[in-house]
Amino acid sequence: MKKLNFGIISYAHPHALRFASTIAGGKETKIVAISGDGANSDVARAEAKKYGARFYRNYEELLRDENVEAVYIAIETYRHKEVALRAAEEGKHILLEKPIALNLRDADEIIMAAKKAGVKLMLPFNPRFTEPLVKAKDMIDAGEIGPLEYIQTISENVKPPIFLQGLDMSWFLDVKKSGGGGFMDTAPHGIDSLLWLTGDVPKKVYADIGAKIYGFPVDDIGTAVLEFKDGVVAVLTAGWGNPKGYSYGLEIKYYLVGREGFLDVRTAYPDFTVYQDRAEKVYWDRPDIRRIVSSFARAVLKDEEVPITGEDAKRNLAIILAAYESSREKKAVKLEL
């Protein structure tokens, strides 16, 4: 079976660890190169040795490697455009960490560069690839709970990245590098799932986002109320709301209310709890990341459309930025999507 040769650009984002292991273990994918750009270059070097991949000091060297066919970009957000544009120029297919960019203009440049180069561009929004939400989507589309009326979701609440041991996540606290704090980091997953579940886009958003828990120089948590064009109202809470001692590293919940039924998704990830000196949630499988990587690889190898496009990611970012505007102005913001 033909495998897609991946290069991983940077371990600045903690997701790189899980994506690397998934890519390395995939039936359709292989890691052939890793670059040490940005934070955690020592981790990148160790991972290259672990997976038998070539290590490059920077992404420019990696992009010149003719064996690299696609890249997973996990560098700091403010460098997304810079790296994605060069990857497109070198003809590499792009799996780009969220958010797509710091602003809509940069998002447009990335989208246009990928189209011009004829390469695939995909963003990895996890919830829509989880088993419970795939089942919920099937039930909604089949009309089993009637027309959707209301959605309440915690997607995602996590521990602040700087609590991660052995990794330098300080860039998340610099708004010029990250674009925002906990809401910017985690809400894109929830926004994508809401667009996907409803098959619609919001016309208005009202949000309250701020540094409410830890006193960080960036926000740590936020809540947004989204009014969709077809009438669905969704309430989304996202951020770094889980303290160090909380048993969940990742929390995701969905309450989906239709006219004829109600779906209660308590957790989208298979897990169990270990109770010893403290309680800890152990996730025994993460099919979402496996499905993201597989769907991207399949789109490249079979020249198919990716499930989450650059345009989807730009729309997602527009909603996030409008939520921040709403929070600053303390009023609802209309959306033109």
C-alpha positions in Angstrom: 0.0 0.0 0.0 1.3 3.4 -0.9 2.0 5.5 2.2 2.0 9.3 2.4 5.3 10.6 3.6 4.9 13.3 6.3 7.2 15.9 7.7 6.3 17.4 11.0 7.1 21.1 11.4 7.6 22.1 15.0 6.5 20.7 18.4 5.5 24.1 19.6 1.9 22.9 19.9 1.3 19.9 22.3 -0.9 18.3 19.7 2.2 17.4 17.7 3.0 14.6 20.2 -0.3 12.8 19.5 -0.4 13.5 15.8 3.2 12.2 15.4 2.4 8.9 17.1 -0.7 8.5 15.0 1.0 9.4 11.7 3.9 7.0 12.6 1.5 4.2 13.3 -0.9 4.8 10.4 -1.5 2.3 7.6 -1.4 5.1 5.1 1.1 7.4 6.6 4.8 7.6 7.6 7.0 10.2 9.3 10.1 10.8 7.3 11.3 14.2 8.6 10.8 16.5 11.7 12.0 20.1 12.1 12.8 21.8 15.3 11.4 25.3 14.7 9.9 27.3 17.5 9.4 26.0 21.1 10.4 22.5 22.2 13.1 21.9 19.6 14.7 19.4 22.0 11.4 17.4 22.0 11.3 17.5 18.2 14.9 16.1 18.0 14.1 13.3 20.4 10.9 12.5 18.5 12.9 12.3 15.2 15.2 9.8 16.8 12.3 7.8 18.2 10.6 7.5 14.8 13.7 7.1 12.7 13.0 10.3 10.9 15.5 12.9 9.6 15.8 15.9 11.9 16.1 19.4 10.4 16.9 22.5 12.4 14.3 24.5 10.5 11.3 24.0 8.2 13.1 25.4 5.1 15.5 22.5 5.2 12.6 20.1 5.7 10.7 21.5 2.8 13.6 20.9 0.5 13.5 17.2 1.3 12.0 15.6 -1.8 10.8 12.6 0.2 8.4 14.8 2.2 5.0 14.8 0.4 2.8 16.4 3.1 3.4 18.4 6.3 1.7 18.7 9.6 2.3 22.2 10.9 2.2 22.6 14.6 4.3 25.8 14.9 3.2 28.9 16.9 0.0 30.4 15.4 1.6 33.7 14.4 3.9 31.8 12.1 1.2 29.7 10.4 1.0 32.0 7.3 4.8 32.1 6.9 5.2 28.4 7.0 2.0 27.4 5.1 2.9 29.7 2.2 6.3 28.2 1.9 4.9 24.6 2.2 2.5 25.4 -0.7 5.3 26.9 -2.8 7.3 23.7 -2.4 4.2 21.6 -3.4 3.7 20.0 0.0 0.1 19.1 1.1 -0.8 20.8 4.4 -2.4 19.6 7.6 -2.4 22.9 9.6 -3.1 23.2 13.3 -5.9 25.5 14.4 -6.7 28.3 14.3 -5.8 28.7 10.6 -4.2 32.2 11.3 -4.4 35.2 13.5 -6.7 37.1 11.1 -8.9 36.7 8.1 -6.5 38.3 5.6 -3.8 35.8 6.5 -6.3 33.0 6.2 -7.2 34.1 2.7 -3.5 34.1 1.7 -3.0 30.6 3.0 -6.2 29.4 1.1 -5.1 31.0 -2.1 -1.6 29.8 -1.9 -2.8 26.2 -1.5 -5.2 26.5 -4.4 -2.5 28.1 -6.6 -0.1 25.3 -5.8 -2.7 22.6 -6.3 -2.1 21.1 -2.8 -4.6 19.9 -0.2 -5.2 22.1 2.8 -7.0 20.7 5.9 -7.5 21.8 9.5 -7.8 19.2 12.3 -11.0 19.9 14.3 -11.4 16.8 16.4 -15.0 16.6 17.8 -16.7 15.7 14.4 -14.5 12.7 14.2 -15.5 11.2 17.6 -17.8 8.2 17.7 -20.6 9.7 19.8 -20.9 12.9 17.7 -20.8 10.9 14.4 -23.8 8.9 15.8 -25.5 12.1 16.9 -25.0 13.7 13.5 -26.5 10.6 11.8 -29.5 10.7 14.1 -30.1 14.4 13.6 -29.8 14.1 9.8 -32.2 11.1 9.9 -34.8 13.3 11.7 -34.8 11.0 14.8 -35.0 13.9 17.3 -36.9 16.2 15.0 -35.6 19.6 14.0 -32.8 20.9 16.2 -33.8 23.8 18.5 -31.0 24.2 21.1 -27.4 23.0 21.7 -25.4 23.4 24.8 -21.8 22.4 24.7 -18.6 22.4 26.7 -16.1 22.0 23.9 -13.4 22.0 25.0 -12.4 22.6 28.6 -8.8 21.7 29.2 -6.0 22.4 31.7 -3.9 25.4 30.6 -1.1 24.4 28.3 1.5 25.9 30.6 0.6 23.1 33.1 2.1 20.5 30.8 5.3 19.2 32.2 8.4 19.0 30.0 7.0 21.3 27.3 7.5 25.1 26.8 4.0 26.4 26.2 4.7 30.0 27.2 3.8 31.4 23.8 0.2 30.6 24.5 0.2 33.5 27.0 1.5 36.0 24.4 -1.5 37.3 22.4 0.7 38.5 19.6 1.8 34.9 19.0 -1.4 33.0 19.9 -4.1 35.5 18.9 -5.9 34.9 22.2 -6.0 32.7 25.2 -8.1 29.7 26.3 -11.1 30.6 24.1 -8.9 31.1 21.0 -7.1 27.8 21.7 -10.1 25.5 22.3 -13.3 27.2 20.9 -12.4 26.4 17.3 -13.2 22.7 17.9 -16.6 23.6 19.3 -17.4 26.1 16.6 -16.6 23.5 13.9 -18.8 20.9 15.5 -21.7 23.3 15.8 -21.5 24.3 12.1 -21.3 20.6 11.2 -24.1 19.4 13.5 -26.5 22.1 12.4 -25.5 22.2 8.7 -25.9 26.0 9.2 -24.0 29.2 10.1 -24.7 31.7 12.8 -26.1 35.2 12.0 -25.3 36.6 15.5 -23.0 36.0 18.4 -22.9 37.3 21.9 -19.9 36.4 24.1 -18.2 36.9 27.4 -14.5 36.0 27.3 -11.9 36.9 29.9 -9.1 36.1 32.3 -11.4 34.8 35.0 -9.5 32.0 36.8 -5.8 32.2 36.6 -4.9 35.8 36.1 -3.1 35.2 32.9 -2.3 38.1 30.6 -4.7 36.4 28.1 -8.2 35.1 28.6 -8.6 31.6 30.1 -12.3 30.9 29.5 -15.3 32.2 27.6 -18.9 31.5 26.7 -20.6 32.4 23.4 -24.3 32.4 22.5 -24.8 31.8 18.8 -28.0 32.4 16.9 -28.1 30.4 13.7 -29.9 31.4 10.5 -32.4 28.5 10.7 -33.2 29.4 14.3 -31.0 27.0 16.4 -29.6 28.6 19.5 -26.2 27.3 20.7 -24.4 28.0 23.9 -20.7 27.2 23.8 -18.2 27.3 26.7 -14.6 26.8 26.0 -11.2 27.4 27.5 -8.7 26.5 30.1 -11.2 25.8 32.8 -9.8 22.6 34.4 -7.4 23.0 37.4 -4.3 21.0 37.9 -5.9 18.5 40.2 -9.0 17.9 38.0 -9.2 14.3 36.7 -10.1 15.3 33.2 -7.3 16.7 31.0 -9.9 17.2 28.3 -13.7 17.7 28.8 -16.2 17.8 26.0 -20.0 17.6 26.5 -23.0 18.1 24.2 -26.7 18.5 24.9 -28.6 18.4 21.6 -32.3 19.3 21.9 -34.7 18.6 19.1 -38.5 19.0 19.0 -38.9 15.2 19.3 -35.9 14.2 21.4 -32.8 15.0 23.3 -29.3 13.7 22.9 -27.0 13.7 25.9 -23.3 13.2 25.0 -21.5 13.1 28.4 -18.1 12.6 26.9 -17.0 12.2 23.3 -13.9 10.2 24.2 -13.7 6.6 25.5 -12.2 6.7 29.0 -12.1 5.2 32.4 -11.2 6.6 35.8 -8.3 5.4 37.9 -8.7 6.1 41.7 -5.5 5.9 43.7 -3.8 8.8 45.5 -5.9 10.9 43.2 -8.5 10.4 40.5 -7.2 10.4 36.9 -9.1 9.9 33.6 -7.3 7.6 31.2 -8.3 7.8 27.5 -7.9 4.4 26.1 -8.4 5.3 22.4 -8.5 8.5 20.3 -10.2 7.5 17.1 -10.7 11.2 16.2 -7.0 11.9 15.5 -6.7 8.6 13.7 -9.6 9.5 11.5 -8.3 13.1 10.9 -5.0 11.7 9.7 -6.6 9.0 7.6 -9.1 11.3 5.9 -6.3 13.7 5.0 -4.1 11.0 3.7 -6.9 9.5 1.7 -7.7 12.9 0.2 -4.1 13.3 -0.9 -3.6 9.7 -2.2 -6.9 9.5 -4.0 -7.1 13.2 -4.9 -10.4 13.7 -3.1 -11.8 16.7 -1.2 -10.6 17.1 2.4 -13.5 17.0 5.0 -12.5 20.3 6.6 -11.3 22.9 4.1 -9.4 26.2 4.4 -12.7 28.0 3.8 -14.3 26.1 6.7 -11.4 27.2 8.9 -11.7 30.8 7.8 -15.4 30.8 8.6 -14.5 29.3 12.0 -12.0 32.0 12.7 -14.5 34.7 11.6 -16.9 33.5 14.3 -14.1 33.3 17.0 -13.0 36.9 16.2 -16.6 38.1 16.3 -17.0 36.5 19.7 -13.9 38.4 21.0 -15.4 41.6 19.5 -18.7 41.0 21.2 -16.9 40.4 24.5 -14.9 43.7 24.2 -17.9 45.7 23.1 -20.4 44.0 25.4 -23.0 43.6 22.7 -24.1 41.1 20.1 -22.2 41.1 16.8 -23.9 40.3 13.5 -22.1 37.9 11.2 -22.0 37.9 7.4 -21.0 34.3 6.5 
